[in-house]
């Protein structure tokens, strides 16, 4: 596995705690100003070719505080709404200010969920008392894990507000290194919630602690829609408990469509190879799930080439017991019908029928059905000024089209 492209600038944005109850309007009021400032500043930072500016966005979530070891199903709806709304806001800001969030030379933003109390009153850190490695499993971590990770940020942005200052102080008090802190203007801290503010739709779920979760897709030219899907996929992987039955490894399985199935796609000449797509997914996924040192020589990478369906894969195993399997798929089902141990599937709302088809196949084989979790399709229908361009930032086809047009333009010049 080659190393990720080294970013030209790596930054961390510490947002104040999420509004509760949260709506897109309240989230926008609270976060639009700091996100706009930071995204614009990073976009205007001189970049070397093929070296993006990387932005980790720490989102404090009170509903996760003290519940990181709990099954994720009951936490899914609230978390999914927050992550979807924040990625939607990022895309709208990027669209209005012509900020590149799709290419290797743009701003690569990703969301980290931080279990943090709304009043900022942290109890004594407990990460050291957990099973080795469990505290480092993202994308949901506590503030101690974030502060003490080995990641080096050129700049830590903090929001000018009472809650923003409290979160920054918690982060700095737990950090073991000096941080270059830059303050940015905050948004509206208190937002009046009216009758239009509704809680997230409840997701029918069991209390299952899922230790083998799957997702599938083409993942060509990784964009924010992919990041939302992969973030919620990783979120659904529960932490192993101390019981004997759950001391083994936990597994994230990513099915990635094989090259031969994509030959009829529009602008196919600009499609990334399976290897390139797999590496892009891994570079993003590893950045949100692994908060242990990235250069740990105990991390093992194995390429598997077995006969039969889903035989080609890349397995990445971490010392914590987490394994990520990237599987080349040749049909709509992938490893969900060849790996009996998978218990949950995360998919986009627009591919809901695929989840039902998978469970029909598993039923035919006498296997337990997968618990299916749906991720929202991002749209900006309430903002007519950005709708068309907004959608182009969330479409691999449109990204390939823009690349084709750029190449043709250069050829004519």
Buried (B, 14 or more C-beta within 10 A) or exposed (E): BEEBBEBBBBBBBBBBBBBEBBBBBBBBBBBBBBBBBBBBBBBEBEBEEEBBBBBBBBBBBBBBBEBBBBBBBBBBBBBBBBBBBBBBBBBBBBBBEEBBBBBBBBBBBBBBBBBBBBEBEBEEBEBEEBBEBBBBBBBBBBBBBBBBBEBEBBBBBBBBBEBBBBBBEBBBEBBEEEBEBBEBEBBBBEBEBEEEBEEBEEBEBEEEBBBBBBBBBBBBBBBBBBBBBBBBBBBBBBBBBEEEEEEEEBBBBBBBBBBEBBEEBEBEEBBBEBBBBBBBBBBBBBBBBBBBBBEEEEBEEEEBEEEEBBEBBBBBBBBBBBBBBBBBBBEBBBBBBBBEEBBBBBBBEEBEEBBEBBBEBBEEEEBEBBBBBBBBEBEBEEEEEBBEBBBBBBBBBBBBBBBBEEEEEEEEE
